[in-house]
Amino acid sequence: MNANPEVLDIQRVYPRWGWLLLLGILLMFLGTAAFFLIPAATLGTVMVLGWLMTISGVIEAFHAFFVHRWSGFFLHLIGGVLGVLVGLLVVSHPFAGALTLTLLFSVFFCVVGLFRLIASATLRFSHWAWAFLDGAIALALGLLLWLQLPWSGLWFLGLALGLSLVFRGWTYVILSVAVRRLEWRDSKVR
C-alpha cells in the first residue's frame, strides 16, 4: 500500500466518484437553466442573499445579549440590527438590491482593473502583460456594468451565477473522471 497522502485521498474518494459525476452534471444543468432564466436567477440570488443577511443579523443581535457584559455589546447589537434591516430591505425590494449589488461589483471591477493596469505597467515584472490584460478585462467589465445600469442589474448576477455553476459542475465532472481513471490505472498495475 502506498503511503502517499494523495493516493490515500483518491482511495477515499473513489467509491463516490459516481456521486461527484452526478453532482457535476446537476450543477451544469442548473447553471444552464440560469442562463435561460437570467432575470429569475438574478432575483433568486438577491433573495437568498437578503435572507442570509436577515438571519445572520438576527443571530448576531441575539448573540449580543449573551455577551452583554462585554464592551463590544453595542457593536454586535448594532451590526445585528443593521443586518436585519438591510436584509429585509433587500428581500422586500429585490430589484433595488440587484441594482445595488451590480453597482458595487461595477465599482469593484473598475478599481481592481485600474490598480492592475497601473501596477503591471509601472512595475513591469516578468510576464506583466498578462496582469495588464487581466486589469483591462476587469476594467472593461466594470465599465460595461456601469454604463448598462439599470439593465445590467437584471442580468449580471444571474449570468455570474450561471457561469459559476457551469464551471463548478464541469470541475466536478473532470475530477470524477480523473479519480475513476486513476483508480482503474492503479488496479491494472497491481
N, CA and C of each residue as an Amber inpcrd file, in Angstrom:
protein
   570
   0.8480000  -1.1800000   0.0000000   0.0000000   0.0000000   0.0000000
   0.8850000   1.2320000   0.0000000   0.5350000   2.1910000  -0.7940000
   1.2930000   3.4290000  -0.9320000   0.9150000   4.3840000   0.1960000
   1.9050000   5.0060000   0.8510000   1.6590000   5.9190000   1.9690000
   1.5110000   7.3610000   1.5100000   1.4990000   7.5850000   0.2030000
   1.3630000   8.9280000  -0.3210000  -0.0280000   9.4760000   0.0370000
  -0.0950000  10.6760000   0.6600000  -1.4050000  11.2070000   1.0780000
  -2.3790000  11.4180000  -0.0800000  -1.8650000  11.7840000  -1.2720000
  -2.7630000  11.9870000  -2.4050000  -3.4180000  10.6770000  -2.8190000
  -2.6700000   9.5860000  -2.7640000  -3.2210000   8.2820000  -3.1310000
  -4.2710000   7.8640000  -2.1110000  -4.0110000   8.1210000  -0.8210000
  -4.9930000   7.7760000   0.2020000  -6.2800000   8.5770000   0.0170000
  -6.1900000   9.8360000  -0.3440000  -7.3770000  10.6420000  -0.5840000
  -8.1570000  10.1230000  -1.7840000  -7.4530000   9.7230000  -2.8260000
  -8.1360000   9.1780000  -4.0040000  -8.8410000   7.8860000  -3.6340000
  -8.2190000   7.0770000  -2.7880000  -8.8540000   5.8330000  -2.3740000
 -10.1220000   6.1000000  -1.5630000 -10.1650000   7.2190000  -0.8280000
 -11.3740000   7.5750000  -0.0830000 -12.4570000   8.1340000  -1.0020000
 -12.0430000   8.8390000  -2.0450000 -12.9960000   9.4740000  -2.9540000
 -13.5060000   8.4880000  -3.9990000 -12.6910000   7.5030000  -4.3620000
 -13.0350000   6.6070000  -5.4650000 -14.4190000   5.9780000  -5.3410000
 -14.8120000   5.4540000  -4.1800000 -16.1480000   4.8310000  -4.1130000
 -17.2920000   5.8200000  -4.3890000 -16.9970000   7.0890000  -4.2960000
 -18.0270000   8.1100000  -4.5040000 -17.8260000   8.8950000  -5.8030000
 -17.0380000   8.3630000  -6.7270000 -16.7810000   9.0990000  -7.9700000
 -18.0680000   9.2950000  -8.7540000 -18.9790000   8.3650000  -8.6740000
 -20.2590000   8.4900000  -9.3730000 -21.1020000   9.6340000  -8.8240000
 -21.0410000   9.8280000  -7.5080000 -21.7690000  10.9430000  -6.8960000
 -21.1570000  12.2710000  -7.3190000 -19.8340000  12.3190000  -7.4190000
 -19.1820000  13.5370000  -7.9100000 -19.6010000  13.8340000  -9.3450000
 -19.6760000  12.7930000 -10.1570000 -20.1090000  12.9580000 -11.5430000
 -21.5490000  13.4600000 -11.5920000 -22.4210000  12.8750000 -10.7920000
 -23.8240000  13.2940000 -10.7490000 -23.9440000  14.7430000 -10.2620000
 -23.1780000  15.0920000  -9.2220000 -23.1840000  16.4710000  -8.7190000
 -22.7330000  17.4350000  -9.8040000 -21.6930000  17.0720000 -10.5200000
 -21.1910000  17.9300000 -11.5900000 -22.2210000  18.1250000 -12.6900000
 -22.8720000  17.0460000 -13.0860000 -23.8930000  17.1490000 -14.1310000
 -25.0630000  18.0000000 -13.6420000 -25.4720000  17.8130000 -12.3980000
 -26.5790000  18.5940000 -11.8310000 -26.2300000  20.0850000 -11.7780000
 -25.0160000  20.4090000 -11.3370000 -24.6000000  21.8100000 -11.2800000
 -24.5360000  22.4260000 -12.6710000 -24.0570000  21.6570000 -13.6540000
 -24.0200000  22.1720000 -15.0220000 -25.4370000  22.3860000 -15.5540000
 -26.3530000  21.5080000 -15.2090000 -27.7450000  21.6710000 -15.6220000
 -28.3550000  22.9250000 -14.9890000 -28.1150000  23.1170000 -13.6890000
 -28.6420000  24.3090000 -13.0160000 -28.0290000  25.5880000 -13.5870000
 -26.7370000  25.5570000 -13.8910000 -26.0950000  26.7170000 -14.4940000
 -26.6580000  27.0370000 -15.8660000 -26.9220000  26.0000000 -16.6430000
 -27.5270000  26.2050000 -17.9620000 -28.9380000  26.7570000 -17.8160000
 -29.6880000  26.2580000 -16.8420000 -31.0370000  26.7890000 -16.5990000
 -30.9630000  28.2560000 -16.2040000 -29.9400000  28.6170000 -15.4170000
 -29.7740000  30.0190000 -15.0170000 -29.5230000  30.8950000 -16.2400000
 -28.8280000  30.3680000 -17.2530000 -28.6030000  31.1400000 -18.4780000
 -29.9170000  31.4480000 -19.2020000 -30.8340000  30.4930000 -19.1950000
 -32.1130000  30.6860000 -19.8710000 -33.0880000  31.5310000 -19.0510000
 -32.8490000  31.6020000 -17.7540000 -33.7220000  32.3620000 -16.8560000
 -32.9090000  33.3990000 -16.0790000 -32.1070000  34.1710000 -16.7840000
 -31.1720000  35.0840000 -16.1260000 -31.8630000  36.0570000 -15.1590000
 -32.9510000  36.7260000 -15.5400000 -33.5770000  37.6330000 -14.5580000
 -34.0690000  36.9040000 -13.3070000 -34.6420000  35.7050000 -13.4880000
 -35.1030000  34.9330000 -12.3270000 -33.9230000  34.4820000 -11.4740000
 -32.8270000  34.0990000 -12.1200000 -31.6340000  33.6930000 -11.3750000
 -31.0670000  34.8810000 -10.5970000 -31.1120000  36.0690000 -11.2050000
 -30.6510000  37.2740000 -10.5110000 -31.5070000  37.5320000  -9.2790000
 -32.8190000  37.5020000  -9.4570000 -33.7070000  37.7540000  -8.3140000
 -33.5770000  36.6650000  -7.2530000 -33.4270000  35.4230000  -7.6720000
 -33.2320000  34.3430000  -6.7100000 -31.9560000  34.5320000  -5.9010000
 -30.8810000  34.9400000  -6.5640000 -29.6160000  35.1980000  -5.8770000
 -29.7680000  36.3280000  -4.8720000 -30.4530000  37.3860000  -5.2800000
 -30.6600000  38.5290000  -4.3850000 -31.5210000  38.1300000  -3.1940000
 -32.5630000  37.3480000  -3.4270000 -33.4370000  36.9220000  -2.3320000
 -32.6840000  36.0410000  -1.3280000 -31.8870000  35.1150000  -1.8430000
 -31.1080000  34.2560000  -0.9410000 -30.1400000  35.1040000  -0.1200000
 -29.4700000  36.0370000  -0.7690000 -28.5450000  36.9160000  -0.0530000
 -29.2820000  37.7520000   0.9900000 -30.4420000  38.2790000   0.6270000
 -31.2190000  39.0760000   1.5760000 -31.6320000  38.2730000   2.7950000
 -32.1040000  37.0590000   2.5750000 -32.4950000  36.2270000   3.7160000
 -31.2860000  35.8180000   4.5590000 -30.1600000  35.5480000   3.9170000
 -28.9470000  35.2290000   4.6870000 -28.5190000  36.4080000   5.5510000
 -28.6140000  37.6180000   4.9950000 -28.2760000  38.8120000   5.7720000
 -29.2400000  38.9730000   6.9490000 -30.5170000  38.7530000   6.7140000
 -31.5180000  38.8790000   7.7740000 -31.2730000  37.8630000   8.8820000
 -31.0840000  36.6200000   8.5070000 -30.8720000  35.5620000   9.5060000
 -29.5780000  35.7920000  10.2740000 -28.5140000  36.1700000   9.5730000
 -27.2480000  36.4220000  10.2830000 -27.3710000  37.6340000  11.2000000
 -28.1540000  38.6370000  10.8060000 -28.3830000  39.7890000  11.6690000
 -29.1310000  39.4020000  12.9350000 -30.1400000  38.5550000  12.7960000
 -30.8830000  38.0740000  13.9710000 -29.9560000  37.3060000  14.8950000
 -29.1340000  36.4480000  14.3290000 -28.2070000  35.6470000  15.1390000
 -27.2070000  36.5460000  15.8530000 -26.6710000  37.5420000  15.1410000
 -25.6980000  38.4390000  15.7770000 -26.3440000  39.2770000  16.8770000
 -27.5430000  39.7830000  16.6420000 -28.2350000  40.5590000  17.6810000
 -28.5670000  39.6760000  18.8730000 -29.0020000  38.4520000  18.6270000
 -29.2920000  37.5080000  19.7030000 -28.0350000  37.1800000  20.4870000
 -26.9380000  37.0040000  19.7680000 -25.6550000  36.7050000  20.4120000
 -25.1820000  37.8710000  21.2900000 -25.5110000  39.0830000  20.8950000
 -25.0870000  40.2560000  21.6740000 -25.5990000  40.1810000  23.1030000
 -26.7770000  39.6220000  23.2900000 -27.3420000  39.5450000  24.6410000
 -26.6730000  38.4660000  25.4870000 -25.9870000  37.5140000  24.8550000
 -25.2290000  36.5140000  25.6070000 -23.9120000  37.0780000  26.1230000
 -23.4190000  38.1270000  25.4890000 -22.1610000  38.7490000  25.9090000
 -22.4140000  40.2010000  26.3290000 -23.5600000  40.4380000  26.9820000
 -23.9730000  41.8030000  27.2950000 -23.0200000  42.5290000  28.2360000
 -22.2000000  41.8300000  28.9570000 -21.2390000  42.4910000  29.8550000
 -19.9520000  42.8800000  29.1280000 -19.7940000  42.4390000  27.9010000
 -18.5980000  42.7200000  27.0970000 -18.7080000  44.1200000  26.5190000
 -17.5610000  44.7700000  26.3500000 -17.5750000  46.1460000  25.8360000
 -18.0050000  46.2100000  24.3720000 -17.9680000  45.1110000  23.6500000
 -18.3800000  45.0790000  22.2550000 -19.8630000  44.7750000  22.0760000
 -20.6210000  44.8200000  23.1590000 -22.0560000  44.5130000  23.1030000
 -22.7860000  45.3700000  22.0860000 -22.5620000  46.6820000  22.1350000
 -23.2940000  47.5780000  21.2500000 -22.8690000  47.3950000  19.7830000
 -21.6120000  47.0590000  19.5640000 -21.1850000  46.7940000  18.1880000
 -21.9110000  45.5780000  17.6180000 -22.0200000  44.5280000  18.4270000
 -22.7510000  43.3410000  17.9830000 -24.2270000  43.6560000  17.7780000
 -24.7970000  44.3850000  18.7100000 -26.2180000  44.7120000  18.6050000
 -26.5000000  45.5770000  17.3790000 -25.7000000  46.6120000  17.1770000
 -25.8920000  47.4980000  16.0300000 -25.6570000  46.7400000  14.7240000
 -24.5980000  45.9170000  14.6820000 -24.3350000  45.1080000  13.4900000
 -25.4820000  44.1600000  13.1840000 -26.0440000  43.5500000  14.2210000
 -27.1690000  42.6430000  14.0270000 -28.4130000  43.3620000  13.5350000
 -28.7170000  44.5020000  14.1400000 -29.8970000  45.2740000  13.7350000
 -29.7340000  45.7650000  12.2950000 -28.5470000  46.2580000  11.9540000
 -28.3050000  46.6980000  10.5730000 -28.4130000  45.5400000   9.5920000
 -27.8960000  44.3830000   9.9720000 -28.0070000  43.2010000   9.1180000
 -29.4590000  42.8300000   8.8600000 -30.2820000  42.8850000   9.9010000
 -31.7060000  42.5810000   9.7410000 -32.3710000  43.6180000   8.8500000
 -32.1020000  44.8980000   9.1090000 -32.7360000  45.9530000   8.3130000
 -32.3320000  45.8870000   6.8420000 -31.0360000  45.7550000   6.5700000
 -30.5760000  45.6930000   5.1800000 -31.0940000  44.4250000   4.5120000
 -31.0680000  43.3130000   5.2220000 -31.5830000  42.0640000   4.6620000
 -33.0580000  42.1540000   4.3160000 -33.8440000  42.7500000   5.2060000
 -35.2690000  42.9030000   4.9230000 -35.5150000  43.8920000   3.7880000
 -34.6820000  44.9290000   3.6930000 -34.8010000  45.8550000   2.5600000
 -34.5210000  45.1440000   1.2370000 -33.5030000  44.3080000   1.2330000
 -33.1550000  43.5790000   0.0110000 -34.2720000  42.5930000  -0.3480000
 -34.8220000  41.9050000   0.6550000 -35.8840000  40.9360000   0.3940000
 -37.1600000  41.6350000  -0.0760000 -37.4690000  42.7850000   0.5060000
 -38.7060000  43.4730000   0.1280000 -38.5660000  44.2750000  -1.1680000
 -37.3490000  44.5890000  -1.5760000 -37.0970000  45.3260000  -2.8190000
 -35.9680000  44.6310000  -3.5940000 -36.2510000  43.4370000  -4.1500000
 -35.1640000  42.6620000  -4.7850000 -34.5630000  43.3420000  -6.0090000
 -35.3500000  44.1010000  -6.7750000 -34.7800000  44.7800000  -7.9390000
 -33.7710000  45.8450000  -7.5150000 -34.1230000  46.5990000  -6.4750000
 -33.1930000  47.6020000  -5.9540000 -31.9470000  46.9280000  -5.3870000
 -32.1290000  45.7770000  -4.7450000 -30.9830000  45.0330000  -4.2360000
 -30.0800000  44.5560000  -5.3570000 -30.6840000  44.0870000  -6.4680000
 -29.8930000  43.6410000  -7.6180000 -29.1210000  44.8090000  -8.2280000
 -29.7780000  45.9720000  -8.3180000 -29.0930000  47.1540000  -8.8500000
 -27.9330000  47.5690000  -7.9530000 -28.1740000  47.5620000  -6.6500000
 -27.1320000  47.9610000  -5.7020000 -25.9430000  47.0070000  -5.7620000
 -26.2130000  45.7140000  -5.7770000 -25.1180000  44.7410000  -5.8500000
 -24.3600000  44.8490000  -7.1700000 -25.0810000  45.0830000  -8.2570000
 -24.4190000  45.2450000  -9.5520000 -23.5520000  46.4970000  -9.5550000
 -24.0450000  47.5680000  -8.9560000 -23.2460000  48.7950000  -8.8520000
 -21.9870000  48.5560000  -8.0210000 -22.1160000  47.8170000  -6.9210000
 -20.9350000  47.5000000  -6.1030000 -19.9230000  46.6690000  -6.8910000
 -20.4060000  45.6730000  -7.6340000 -19.4980000  44.8750000  -8.4630000
 -18.8500000  45.7390000  -9.5300000 -19.6120000  46.6520000 -10.1120000
 -19.0740000  47.5360000 -11.1320000 -17.9220000  48.3710000 -10.5830000
 -18.1330000  48.9720000  -9.4300000 -17.0800000  49.7810000  -8.7950000
 -15.8810000  48.9020000  -8.4460000 -16.1350000  47.7150000  -7.9210000
 -15.0550000  46.7960000  -7.5730000 -14.2110000  46.4530000  -8.7990000
 -14.8690000  46.0650000  -9.8990000 -14.1290000  45.7100000 -11.1060000
 -13.3490000  46.8920000 -11.6620000 -13.9390000  48.0820000 -11.6210000
 -13.2270000  49.2710000 -12.1240000 -11.9900000  49.5670000 -11.2870000
 -12.1250000  49.5380000  -9.9670000 -10.9960000  49.8500000  -9.0920000
  -9.9070000  48.7910000  -9.2130000 -10.2910000  47.5290000  -9.1690000
  -9.3070000  46.4480000  -9.2850000  -8.6470000  46.4750000 -10.6560000
  -9.4310000  46.7030000 -11.7040000  -8.8720000  46.7660000 -13.0540000
  -7.8720000  47.8930000 -13.2030000  -8.2280000  49.0840000 -12.7120000
  -7.2900000  50.2130000 -12.7760000  -6.0210000  49.9300000 -11.9900000
  -6.1700000  49.3700000 -10.8010000  -4.9980000  49.0430000  -9.9860000
  -4.0790000  48.0710000 -10.7160000  -4.6450000  47.0330000 -11.3140000
  -3.8230000  46.0440000 -12.0270000  -3.1730000  46.6450000 -13.2630000
  -3.9000000  47.4930000 -13.9790000  -3.3180000  48.1570000 -15.1460000
  -2.1250000  49.0180000 -14.7470000  -2.3190000  49.8480000 -13.7360000
  -1.2640000  50.7680000 -13.3060000  -0.0880000  50.0030000 -12.7150000
  -0.3770000  49.0250000 -11.8540000   0.7000000  48.2710000 -11.2100000
   1.5130000  47.4710000 -12.2180000   0.8490000  46.8050000 -13.1500000
   1.5940000  45.9930000 -14.1120000   2.3950000  46.8620000 -15.0790000
   1.8350000  47.9950000 -15.4970000   2.5580000  48.8790000 -16.4170000
   3.7210000  49.5760000 -15.7240000   3.5650000  49.8750000 -14.4470000
   4.6110000  50.5770000 -13.6950000   5.7340000  49.6240000 -13.2830000
   5.3690000  48.4590000 -12.7650000   6.3740000  47.5310000 -12.2380000
   7.0370000  46.6920000 -13.3290000   6.3300000  46.3770000 -14.3690000
   6.8340000  45.5840000 -15.4960000   7.5840000  44.3290000 -15.0430000
   6.9400000  43.5840000 -14.1650000   7.5220000  42.3310000 -13.6980000
   7.4300000  41.2910000 -14.8070000   7.9930000  40.1200000 -14.5540000
   8.0040000  39.0610000 -15.5530000   6.5680000  38.7160000 -15.9620000
   6.3240000  38.6700000 -17.2470000   5.0000000  38.3710000 -17.8050000
   3.9540000  39.3920000 -17.3680000   4.3510000  40.6380000 -17.2840000
   3.4480000  41.6960000 -16.8260000   2.2650000  41.9020000 -17.7670000
   2.3980000  41.5090000 -18.9990000   1.3160000  41.7210000 -19.9720000
   0.0520000  40.9490000 -19.5920000   0.2160000  39.7770000 -18.9450000
  -0.9610000  39.0210000 -18.5220000  -1.7160000  39.7620000 -17.4260000
  -0.9960000  40.3360000 -16.4900000  -1.6490000  41.1240000 -15.4410000
  -2.2970000  42.3650000 -16.0390000  -1.6530000  42.9570000 -17.0450000
  -2.2100000  44.1200000 -17.7250000  -3.5180000  43.7350000 -18.4310000
  -3.5080000  42.5850000 -19.1110000  -4.7140000  42.1040000 -19.7900000
  -5.8240000  41.8140000 -18.7790000  -5.4620000  41.2010000 -17.6660000
  -6.4250000  40.9330000 -16.6020000  -7.0480000  42.2310000 -16.1050000
  -6.2240000  43.2370000 -15.8990000  -6.7260000  44.5350000 -15.4580000
  -7.6140000  45.1870000 -16.5020000  -7.2490000  45.0670000 -17.7540000
  -8.0590000  45.6580000 -18.8330000  -9.4230000  44.9860000 -18.9240000
  -9.4550000  43.6660000 -18.7710000 -10.7320000  42.9440000 -18.8150000
 -11.5950000  43.3120000 -17.6140000 -10.9960000  43.3780000 -16.4330000
 -11.7660000  43.7560000 -15.2310000 -12.3190000  45.1720000 -15.3740000
 -11.4990000  46.0910000 -15.8540000 -11.9570000  47.4740000 -16.0420000
 -13.0690000  47.5350000 -17.0850000 -12.9180000  46.7990000 -18.1750000
 -13.9500000  46.7870000 -19.2170000 -15.2650000  46.2250000 -18.6790000
 -15.1910000  45.1570000 -17.8880000 -16.4020000  44.5890000 -17.3010000
 -17.0540000  45.5810000 -16.3470000 -16.2490000  46.2400000 -15.5110000
 -16.7940000  47.2420000 -14.5920000 -17.4640000  48.3850000 -15.3320000
 -16.8290000  48.8670000 -16.3950000 -17.4210000  49.9540000 -17.1780000
 -18.6830000  49.4920000 -17.9060000 -18.6610000  48.2620000 -18.4210000
 -19.8450000  47.7160000 -19.0790000 -21.0280000  47.6700000 -18.1160000
 -20.7780000  47.1750000 -16.9120000 -21.8520000  47.1160000 -15.9190000
 -22.3440000  48.5100000 -15.5740000 -21.4250000  49.4480000 -15.3950000
 -21.7670000  50.8180000 -15.0230000 -22.5960000  51.4850000 -16.1260000
 -22.1440000  51.3520000 -17.3660000 -22.8210000  52.0120000 -18.4810000
 -24.1700000  51.3810000 -18.8010000 -24.3420000  50.1320000 -18.4560000
 -25.5920000  49.4360000 -18.7550000 -26.6110000  49.5080000 -17.6130000
 -26.2570000  50.1650000 -16.5030000 -27.2260000  50.3050000 -15.4110000
 -28.4300000  51.0750000 -15.9170000 -29.6190000  50.7710000 -15.5640000
 -30.0900000  49.7720000 -14.6110000 -30.2650000  48.3720000 -15.1960000
 -30.1360000  48.2310000 -16.5400000 -30.3940000  46.9320000 -17.1670000
 -29.3990000  45.8690000 -16.7320000 -28.1670000  46.2500000 -16.4810000
 -27.1790000  45.2520000 -16.0560000 -27.5390000  44.6540000 -14.7070000
 -28.3260000  45.3770000 -13.9220000 -28.7920000  44.8370000 -12.6480000
 -29.7090000  43.6420000 -12.8200000 -30.3190000  43.5170000 -13.9810000
 -31.2080000  42.3830000 -14.2320000 -30.4760000  41.1430000 -14.7290000
 -29.3290000  41.3220000 -15.3910000 -28.6810000  40.1560000 -15.9810000
 -27.3590000  39.7670000 -15.3390000 -26.6610000  40.6840000 -14.6810000
 -25.2940000  40.3730000 -14.2500000 -25.2350000  39.2640000 -13.2100000
 -25.9930000  39.3800000 -12.1330000 -25.8990000  38.3770000 -11.0630000
 -26.3610000  37.0000000 -11.5480000 -27.4040000  36.9610000 -12.3820000
 -27.8640000  35.6890000 -12.9230000 -26.8350000  35.0560000 -13.8450000
 -26.2090000  35.8860000 -14.6710000 -25.1500000  35.3830000 -15.5560000
 -23.9580000  34.8830000 -14.7450000 -23.5630000  35.6390000 -13.7320000
 -22.4400000  35.2180000 -12.8880000 -22.7620000  33.9130000 -12.1680000
 -23.9920000  33.7750000 -11.6810000 -24.4050000  32.5310000 -11.0290000
 -24.3610000  31.3710000 -12.0190000 -24.9020000  31.5800000 -13.2180000
 -24.8900000  30.5260000 -14.2270000 -23.4830000  30.0920000 -14.5950000
 -22.5980000  31.0680000 -14.8190000 -21.2060000  30.7380000 -15.1410000
 -20.5370000  29.9700000 -14.0080000 -20.7680000  30.4280000 -12.7890000
 -20.1660000  29.7670000 -11.6360000 -20.6430000  28.3220000 -11.5190000
 -21.9370000  28.1010000 -11.6840000 -22.4670000  26.7430000 -11.5730000
 -21.9570000  25.8390000 -12.7000000 -21.9140000  26.3520000 -13.9180000
 -21.4380000  25.5340000 -15.0360000 -19.9700000  25.1670000 -14.8390000
 -19.1370000  26.1340000 -14.4790000 -17.7120000  25.8290000 -14.3110000
 -17.4520000  24.9460000 -13.0940000 -18.1890000  25.1590000 -12.0150000
 -18.0290000  24.2840000 -10.8480000 -18.4780000  22.8730000 -11.1880000
 -19.5840000  22.7480000 -11.9140000 -20.0580000  21.4310000 -12.3260000
 -19.0630000  20.7330000 -13.2320000 -18.5120000  21.4740000 -14.1880000
 -17.5190000  20.8910000 -15.0910000 -16.2960000  20.4230000 -14.3000000
 -15.9100000  21.1860000 -13.2940000 -14.7750000  20.7950000 -12.4620000
 -15.0550000  19.4730000 -11.7490000 -16.2690000  19.3060000 -11.2230000
 -16.6220000  18.0390000 -10.5700000 -16.6650000  16.8790000 -11.5590000
 -17.1360000  17.1140000 -12.7630000 -17.1600000  16.0620000 -13.7810000
 -15.7360000  15.6290000 -14.0930000 -14.8570000  16.5850000 -14.3270000
 -13.4530000  16.2710000 -14.6300000 -12.7950000  15.5490000 -13.4540000
 -13.0630000  16.0040000 -12.2280000 -12.4950000  15.3480000 -11.0520000
 -12.9720000  13.9070000 -10.9470000 -14.2570000  13.6850000 -11.1560000
 -14.7780000  12.3180000 -11.0400000 -14.1670000  11.4010000 -12.1010000
 -14.0260000  11.9070000 -13.3170000 -13.4150000  11.0960000 -14.3830000
 -11.9500000  10.8210000 -14.0580000 -11.2460000  11.8220000 -13.5440000
  -9.8260000  11.6310000 -13.1960000  -9.6750000  10.6150000 -12.0660000
 -10.5200000  10.6900000 -11.0560000 -10.4500000   9.7310000  -9.9470000
 -10.7400000   8.3240000 -10.4580000 -11.7310000   8.2000000 -11.3080000
 -12.0830000   6.8910000 -11.8670000 -10.9230000   6.3230000 -12.6910000
 -10.2840000   7.1610000 -13.5100000  -9.1650000   6.6960000 -14.3380000
  -7.9560000   6.3320000 -13.4920000  -7.6620000   7.1410000 -12.4690000
  -6.5020000   6.8460000 -11.6240000  -6.6870000   5.5320000 -10.8880000
  -7.8680000   5.2780000 -10.3640000  -8.1140000   4.0290000  -9.6580000
  -8.0660000   2.8580000 -10.6230000  -8.6190000   3.0210000 -11.8340000
  -8.5840000   1.9560000 -12.8250000  -7.1390000   1.6490000 -13.2200000
  -6.3440000   2.6960000 -13.4490000  -4.9380000   2.5260000 -13.8150000
  -4.1670000   1.8720000 -12.6760000  -4.4660000   2.2810000 -11.4020000
  -3.7870000   1.7210000 -10.2470000  -4.1240000   0.2390000 -10.1010000
  -5.3750000  -0.1500000 -10.3380000  -5.7490000  -1.5450000 -10.2140000
  -5.1530000  -2.3950000 -11.3450000  -4.9240000  -1.8110000 -12.5060000
  -4.3370000  -2.5110000 -13.6460000  -2.8650000  -2.8200000 -13.3970000
  -2.1820000  -1.9390000 -12.6280000  -0.7570000  -2.1160000 -12.3550000
  -0.5390000  -3.2490000 -11.3580000  -1.4840000  -3.4340000 -10.4530000
  -1.3080000  -4.4260000  -9.3850000  -1.2640000  -5.8180000  -9.8830000
